[in-house]
Structure formats: C-alpha cells, structure tokens
Amino acid sequence: MTLNDAVFGNEYTVVDVDTQGDEEMKSFLFSLGCYSGEHITVVDKKRNLVVAIKDARYNIDPELANAIKI
C-alpha cells in the first residue's frame, strides 16, 4: 500500500521508499526524514497530501506519495 491509499489521521510506518531508481527523489525524501521504519501521519488530504514526519509537516504531491510504501 502506498501513502496515497492512507486514511486521513492514521499513523503508519514507512516500509520502503521505492523511487524506481530516481536517486534525487530518494535523497529528497530521506532529507525529510522519510525512510524505512519512520512513522508518518497524513494530516490533510486534498490535491496534495500534508504529512507529519517527526515534528514537521510537509506538503507532498501524489507522485512522491506513491513512492512511499506503508
């Protein structure tokens, strides 16, 4: 299941980040703290997703959310 399938308000654990070889995207997600074993919560879900990772919130697009396996 990807982050796009997540239910608003639930906390999930990142299982994998599958960027299909896009090292720049993988590095970007890692810099946000999004990596295997980290907890992530969908705070808002409209066109983009607002997610909470650690003590920060980020606005990510569906393409990035699709790379995050939960």
Secondary structure, DSSP 4 states (H G I P E B T S, - for coil): -BGGGPPTT-EEE--EE--TT-HHHHHHHHHTT--TT-EEEEEEESSSEEEEETTEEEEE-HHHHHHEE-
